[in-house]
Amino acid sequence: MFLVLLLLLTSTCDAYPSSYSGTVSSETPGGSFGKMGISNFESTQGTKCKITTNVPETGFIVGKEYKITLSTDVPSGLGMVWSVGGGSQANSGSSRLTSKEVKWTPKASDKTVSNSLICGAGGSYDKIWVAEKKVVKVGSGSGSSSTPTPANTSPSPISDSVKSMTSAVFIAIFVAIFSVLL
């Protein structure tokens, strides 16, 4: 019995978004996932895993703060892993989120910046989604010596995304195991 408990607890650790070791910007819809019993990312994109920004169509201004919103329409939320503003990859840890706002302030070296996200959960949900990547560009009034370029807020044809897993699987198994032990 102890061996079964140990095996279950060890195998569910991959359910945390914080255990994701890939690069979210390189994930593609329908691409291979291979964790939590989920072979591939879902092949469609949409409201299950979405990135929106308040960067205007005319582009961002260096030094001005912007909001990048990561969201899902799954009512119970999903685990999320993201890369915003060309920065480091971050994740929701062991939490399921329906929305996460990330603040981003462009630096002088930023000319074109990609934002990527993956969302998902194991257990009864058992799906991982890749959000449409959001690419934003420097705009007029940025203080940059480059020619202003309008922001491209539409997704790239081949979207990259973020893998995300959830702690709900771990919690459900943990509760199930302890209810059996009690």
C-alpha positions as CSV (number, residue, x, y, z in Angstrom):
1,M,0.0,0.0,0.0
2,F,2.8,2.4,0.9
3,L,4.5,1.6,-2.4
4,V,1.3,2.5,-4.3
5,L,1.0,5.8,-2.4
6,L,4.6,6.7,-3.1
7,L,4.2,5.9,-6.8
8,L,1.0,8.0,-7.1
9,L,2.6,11.0,-5.3
10,T,5.7,10.8,-7.4
11,S,3.9,10.5,-10.7
12,T,1.6,13.4,-10.0
13,C,4.4,15.9,-9.4
14,D,4.5,16.5,-13.1
15,A,1.1,18.0,-12.8
16,Y,2.4,21.3,-11.4
17,P,3.1,24.0,-13.9
18,S,6.2,24.7,-12.0
19,S,7.6,21.3,-13.1
20,Y,7.3,22.2,-16.8
21,S,10.8,22.2,-18.2
22,G,10.2,23.1,-21.8
23,T,10.2,26.4,-23.5
24,V,6.7,27.9,-23.9
25,S,7.5,29.9,-26.9
26,S,8.4,26.8,-28.9
27,E,5.2,24.9,-28.2
28,T,2.7,24.5,-31.1
29,P,-1.0,23.4,-31.3
30,G,-1.2,19.7,-31.8
31,G,2.5,19.3,-30.9
32,S,3.8,16.6,-28.6
33,F,3.3,17.0,-24.8
34,G,3.9,13.5,-23.3
35,K,3.2,14.2,-19.6
36,M,0.3,13.5,-17.3
37,G,-1.0,10.9,-19.7
38,I,-1.6,13.6,-22.3
39,S,0.1,12.8,-25.6
40,N,-0.3,16.1,-27.5
41,F,-1.4,19.7,-27.1
42,E,-4.9,20.4,-28.3
43,S,-4.8,21.3,-32.0
44,T,-7.1,24.3,-31.8
45,Q,-6.7,27.7,-30.2
46,G,-9.1,30.1,-28.7
47,T,-10.6,31.0,-25.4
48,K,-9.3,28.0,-23.4
49,C,-5.9,29.7,-23.3
50,K,-5.6,33.3,-24.4
51,I,-3.3,36.3,-24.3
52,T,-4.6,39.9,-24.5
53,T,-2.7,43.2,-24.1
54,N,-3.3,46.9,-23.7
55,V,-0.5,47.7,-26.2
56,P,-2.1,49.9,-28.8
57,E,-2.1,49.1,-32.5
58,T,0.5,51.8,-33.1
59,G,3.0,49.9,-30.9
60,F,4.5,50.2,-27.5
61,I,6.4,53.1,-26.0
62,V,9.7,52.3,-24.2
63,G,9.5,52.9,-20.5
64,K,5.7,52.9,-20.3
65,E,4.0,50.1,-18.3
66,Y,1.6,47.7,-20.1
67,K,-0.7,44.9,-19.0
68,I,-0.5,41.5,-20.5
69,T,-3.6,39.4,-19.5
70,L,-3.4,35.6,-19.6
71,S,-6.8,33.9,-19.3
72,T,-9.0,30.8,-19.8
73,D,-12.7,30.4,-20.0
74,V,-12.6,27.1,-18.1
75,P,-14.6,27.9,-15.0
76,S,-12.4,26.0,-12.6
77,G,-9.3,27.6,-14.1
78,L,-6.2,25.9,-15.5
79,G,-2.5,25.8,-14.6
80,M,-0.5,28.3,-16.7
81,V,3.1,28.7,-17.9
82,W,4.0,31.9,-19.7
83,S,6.7,34.1,-21.1
84,V,5.8,37.8,-21.3
85,G,7.8,40.7,-22.8
86,G,10.6,38.5,-23.9
87,G,11.4,37.9,-20.2
88,S,11.9,34.7,-18.2
89,Q,9.4,32.0,-18.2
90,A,7.0,32.0,-15.2
91,N,4.1,29.8,-14.0
92,S,1.1,29.5,-11.7
93,G,2.9,27.1,-9.4
94,S,0.3,24.7,-8.0
95,S,-2.6,27.0,-8.6
96,R,-5.4,26.9,-11.3
97,L,-6.1,30.4,-12.6
98,T,-8.9,31.9,-14.7
99,S,-6.9,35.1,-15.3
100,K,-3.5,36.5,-14.5
101,E,-2.3,40.0,-15.2
102,V,1.4,40.5,-15.8
103,K,2.8,44.0,-16.0
104,W,5.5,44.7,-18.5
105,T,7.6,47.8,-19.2
106,P,9.6,47.8,-22.5
107,K,13.3,48.5,-22.4
108,A,15.2,50.6,-25.0
109,S,16.5,47.3,-26.5
110,D,13.0,46.0,-27.1
111,K,12.0,46.3,-30.8
112,T,9.7,43.3,-31.3
113,V,8.5,41.2,-28.3
114,S,6.7,37.9,-28.2
115,N,4.3,36.8,-25.5
116,S,3.6,33.0,-25.1
117,L,1.3,30.9,-22.9
118,I,0.2,27.3,-22.3
119,C,-2.8,26.3,-20.1
120,G,-4.0,22.9,-19.0
121,A,-4.9,20.4,-16.4
122,G,-4.8,16.6,-16.0
123,G,-7.3,14.5,-14.2
124,S,-10.8,14.6,-15.5
125,Y,-10.0,17.6,-17.7
126,D,-6.8,16.1,-19.3
127,K,-6.1,18.8,-21.9
128,I,-3.2,21.2,-22.5
129,W,-3.7,24.2,-24.7
130,V,-1.3,26.5,-26.6
131,A,-2.4,30.2,-26.7
132,E,-2.0,32.2,-29.9
133,K,1.3,34.1,-29.5
134,K,1.0,37.9,-29.2
135,V,3.8,39.8,-30.9
136,V,4.1,43.6,-30.2
137,K,6.4,46.1,-31.7
138,V,7.9,49.4,-30.8
139,G,5.7,52.3,-31.9
140,S,5.9,56.1,-32.4
141,G,6.9,58.1,-29.4
142,S,9.0,55.3,-28.0
143,G,12.2,57.4,-27.8
144,S,13.8,54.9,-30.1
145,S,15.8,55.9,-33.1
146,S,14.1,53.2,-35.2
147,T,11.2,53.9,-37.5
148,P,7.9,53.3,-35.7
149,T,6.2,50.1,-36.7
150,P,2.6,49.3,-35.9
151,A,2.0,46.6,-33.4
152,N,1.0,43.2,-34.6
153,T,-1.5,42.0,-32.1
154,S,-2.8,39.2,-34.2
155,P,-1.3,35.7,-33.7
156,S,1.4,34.3,-35.8
157,P,0.4,31.6,-38.2
158,I,2.2,29.0,-36.2
159,S,1.5,29.9,-32.6
160,D,3.8,29.1,-29.9
161,S,2.6,28.5,-26.4
162,V,3.0,27.5,-22.9
163,K,2.5,24.1,-21.4
164,S,0.6,24.2,-18.2
165,M,-0.4,21.6,-15.8
166,T,-2.4,21.8,-12.6
167,S,-2.1,20.9,-9.0
168,A,-5.7,19.8,-9.0
169,V,-4.6,16.3,-10.1
170,F,-2.2,16.2,-7.2
171,I,-4.8,17.4,-4.8
172,A,-7.4,15.0,-6.0
173,I,-5.1,12.0,-5.7
174,F,-3.8,13.2,-2.4
175,V,-7.4,13.5,-1.0
176,A,-8.3,10.1,-2.5
177,I,-5.3,8.4,-1.0
178,F,-5.8,9.9,2.5
179,S,-9.5,9.1,2.4
180,V,-8.6,5.5,1.8
181,L,-6.0,5.5,4.6
182,L,-8.5,7.0,7.0
